[in-house]
Amino acid sequence: MLLFWPCAWGLSLAYDFSNGLNTYFFYIILFFFGSVLMRSAGCIVNDIVDKEFDKKVSRTKNRPIASGKISIKLALTYVIFLCFIALLVLLNFNYFTILLALCSMPLAFSYPLMKRYTYWPQLFLGITFNYGLILGWVCITNKMELIPIILYMGAIFWTLGFDTIYGYQDIKDDEIIGVKSTSIKFKKNPKLFLMISYLIFIISLLLIGILMKFEYFFYIFLIIPIFHLFFLQIKNFNKEDPINCLKIFKSNNLLGFLILTNILIGKFF
């Protein structure tokens, strides 16, 4: 779902709802299945690449590949199958969208390697995870414009925030085995980093509201996701509690829905 929501944001920003809802829901369904298929393939690739790391981390040591329940050969077969079905979904879009989506493939499958070389793998994840926002816009307009790029940049910081929170589940094991992350880099003051990341995301949403000429309803209802980010997430965040970190991370699914609702309010009101 964290892969799907940005797709829905981009699509909803670009779509002219006066043309009816049939085409909109058609694309929403395509993006949903595309997100499920590509995220599934990406997770398998991640588990293949991280097999040796996963064996040393208590939370991940029982994953199918790390535990030896599934062979790498079988896992790669799953990846090929999932990517083939995803390609069938992709072929329903215009040529520009297809081209941009294919260009994102190296990003999707090279992300797992980043934690070996940089403390910013979450940044790379944000670039990858939110790419669908651009695709959602382009599948309607068939051209690149400033509006989706601004929100895309903001959404990257959203991902930086929530995946940093996610990383605190395994920080002790990660430090021992040498895996890098923003969770480790900013462990002395994570709330400040989260606040800056989420603030940039909110600023991008405000800029989108201005550029799209949304009415004041958009800004009023934006208070809800702001409250979610800064109070339900940052205020309640406890880096020493893995269960707390996972709960806050998962709450971003609701955040994605809230942002979509905000965009739709802006479009209709």
C-alpha positions in Angstrom: 0.0 0.0 0.0 2.9 2.4 0.6 3.8 1.8 -3.0 0.2 2.3 -4.2 -0.7 5.5 -2.4 1.7 7.8 -4.3 0.3 6.3 -7.6 -3.2 7.2 -6.5 -2.1 10.7 -5.5 -0.5 11.4 -8.9 -3.5 10.0 -10.7 -6.0 12.0 -8.7 -4.1 15.2 -9.1 -4.0 14.9 -12.9 -7.5 13.4 -13.5 -10.4 15.5 -14.8 -13.3 14.1 -12.8 -15.8 15.8 -15.1 -15.1 13.0 -17.6 -16.7 10.5 -15.2 -15.2 7.9 -12.9 -14.8 4.8 -15.2 -11.4 5.6 -16.5 -10.2 6.8 -13.0 -11.2 3.5 -11.4 -9.7 1.5 -14.2 -6.3 3.2 -13.6 -6.7 2.9 -9.8 -7.1 -0.9 -10.2 -4.2 -1.1 -12.6 -1.9 0.8 -10.1 -3.1 -1.3 -7.2 -2.3 -4.6 -8.9 1.0 -3.2 -10.3 2.0 -2.1 -6.8 1.2 -5.5 -5.3 3.1 -7.4 -8.0 6.2 -5.1 -8.1 6.4 -4.8 -4.4 6.2 -8.6 -4.1 8.9 -9.0 -6.6 11.0 -6.4 -4.9 10.6 -8.1 -1.5 11.8 -11.4 -2.9 14.9 -9.8 -4.5 15.5 -8.0 -1.2 15.4 -11.4 0.6 17.7 -13.0 -1.9 20.3 -10.2 -1.7 20.0 -9.9 2.1 20.0 -13.7 2.8 23.2 -13.7 4.8 22.3 -10.5 6.7 18.8 -11.8 7.5 20.3 -15.0 9.1 21.9 -12.7 11.7 18.9 -10.6 12.6 16.4 -12.0 15.1 13.4 -10.5 13.3 14.3 -11.8 9.9 16.2 -15.1 10.5 13.0 -17.1 9.8 12.3 -15.6 6.4 11.8 -18.3 3.8 15.1 -17.7 1.9 17.2 -17.0 4.9 16.0 -20.1 6.7 16.4 -22.3 3.6 12.7 -23.1 3.3 12.8 -21.7 -0.3 15.7 -22.0 -2.7 17.1 -19.0 -4.5 16.3 -20.7 -7.8 12.6 -21.0 -6.9 12.6 -17.4 -5.5 13.9 -16.1 -8.8 11.2 -18.0 -10.6 8.6 -16.2 -8.6 10.3 -12.9 -9.4 10.2 -13.6 -13.1 6.5 -14.6 -12.9 5.5 -11.6 -10.9 7.4 -9.2 -13.3 5.7 -10.8 -16.3 2.2 -10.3 -14.9 3.2 -6.7 -13.9 4.3 -6.1 -17.5 0.8 -7.2 -18.7 -0.7 -4.6 -16.4 1.8 -2.0 -17.5 0.9 -2.5 -21.2 -2.5 -0.9 -20.5 -0.9 2.5 -20.1 0.3 5.1 -22.7 3.8 4.7 -24.2 5.3 7.5 -22.1 4.1 5.9 -18.9 5.5 2.5 -20.0 8.9 4.0 -20.8 9.1 5.8 -17.4 8.0 2.6 -15.6 10.7 0.5 -17.3 13.3 3.1 -16.4 12.4 2.6 -12.7 13.2 -1.1 -12.8 16.9 -0.7 -11.9 15.9 1.4 -9.0 13.4 -1.2 -7.7 15.9 -4.1 -7.7 19.1 -2.3 -6.7 17.8 -0.7 -3.5 18.7 -3.7 -1.3 22.4 -3.1 -2.1 22.4 0.5 -0.9 22.5 -0.4 2.8 26.0 -1.8 2.3 27.5 1.4 0.9 25.6 4.4 2.4 23.8 5.6 5.5 21.0 6.8 3.2 19.3 3.7 1.8 16.0 5.2 3.0 16.6 8.1 0.6 17.0 5.6 -2.3 13.9 3.8 -1.1 12.0 7.1 -1.2 13.1 7.7 -4.8 11.9 4.2 -5.7 8.7 3.9 -3.6 7.2 7.2 -4.8 8.0 6.9 -8.5 4.4 5.8 -9.1 3.3 9.4 -8.3 5.0 10.5 -11.5 3.5 7.6 -13.4 0.0 8.4 -12.1 0.3 11.9 -13.4 1.8 11.0 -16.8 -0.7 8.2 -17.5 -3.4 11.0 -17.7 -1.4 14.0 -19.0 1.2 12.2 -21.1 3.7 14.8 -20.1 6.0 15.7 -17.2 5.1 18.8 -15.2 6.2 20.7 -12.1 3.3 19.7 -9.9 4.0 16.0 -9.6 7.7 16.6 -9.3 7.2 18.8 -6.2 5.0 16.3 -4.5 7.3 13.5 -5.5 10.2 15.3 -3.8 8.1 15.8 -0.7 7.0 12.2 -0.7 10.6 11.1 -0.7 11.0 12.8 2.7 7.8 11.1 3.9 9.4 7.8 3.1 12.7 8.9 4.7 10.7 9.4 7.9 8.7 6.3 8.1 11.4 4.0 6.9 13.8 5.5 9.5 11.2 4.6 12.1 11.0 1.1 10.7 14.8 0.7 10.9 14.8 1.1 14.7 13.4 -2.4 15.0 16.7 -3.9 14.0 19.2 -1.2 14.9 21.1 -3.3 17.4 21.6 -6.2 15.0 22.3 -3.8 12.1 25.1 -2.1 14.0 26.7 -5.5 14.8 26.6 -6.8 11.2 27.6 -3.5 9.6 24.4 -2.5 7.8 24.0 1.2 7.3 20.8 3.3 7.6 19.4 6.7 8.6 18.2 5.0 11.8 21.8 4.6 12.8 23.0 7.9 11.4 20.5 9.9 13.3 20.1 7.7 16.4 21.2 10.5 18.8 18.3 12.7 17.8 15.9 10.8 15.5 12.8 13.0 16.3 14.5 16.1 14.9 15.3 14.2 11.7 11.7 13.0 11.5 10.4 16.4 12.1 12.4 18.0 9.3 11.5 15.2 6.9 7.8 15.4 7.6 7.8 19.2 7.5 9.3 19.1 4.0 6.5 16.7 3.0 3.8 19.0 4.4 5.4 22.0 2.6 5.2 20.1 -0.7 1.5 19.4 -0.1 0.9 23.1 0.6 2.7 24.1 -2.6 0.6 21.6 -4.5 -2.6 23.1 -3.1 -1.4 26.5 -4.2 -0.4 25.4 -7.7 -3.6 23.4 -8.2 -5.6 26.4 -7.0 -7.4 24.3 -4.4 -10.0 26.0 -2.1 -9.6 26.5 1.6 -11.3 23.1 2.3 -8.1 21.4 1.2 -6.0 23.3 3.8 -8.6 22.8 6.6 -8.6 19.0 6.1 -4.8 19.0 5.8 -4.8 19.5 9.6 -5.6 15.8 9.9 -2.5 14.3 8.2 -0.4 17.0 9.9 -1.7 15.8 13.3 -1.1 12.2 12.3 2.5 12.9 11.3 3.6 15.2 14.1 1.6 13.9 17.1 0.5 10.3 16.4 3.9 9.4 14.9 6.7 11.7 16.1 5.3 12.4 19.6 4.6 8.7 20.3 7.8 7.4 18.7 10.1 5.4 21.0 13.2 4.1 19.3 13.8 1.6 22.1 10.5 -0.2 21.5 10.4 -2.3 18.3 6.7 -3.0 18.6 6.1 0.8 18.8 8.2 1.4 15.8 6.4 -1.2 13.7 3.0 0.2 14.8 3.9 3.7 13.8 5.4 2.5 10.5 2.2 0.7 9.6 0.1 3.7 10.5 1.5 5.4 7.3 -0.9 3.3 5.3 -3.7 5.4 6.9 -1.6 8.5 6.2 -1.5 7.6 2.5 -5.3 7.3 2.5 -5.6 10.6 4.3 -3.5 12.4 1.7 -5.5 10.9 -1.1 -8.7 12.1 0.6 -7.2 15.5 0.9 -6.4 15.6 -2.8 -9.9 14.5 -3.7 -11.4 17.2 -1.4 -9.2 19.7 -3.2 -10.4 18.5 -6.6 -14.1 18.4 -5.8 -14.5 21.4 -3.5 
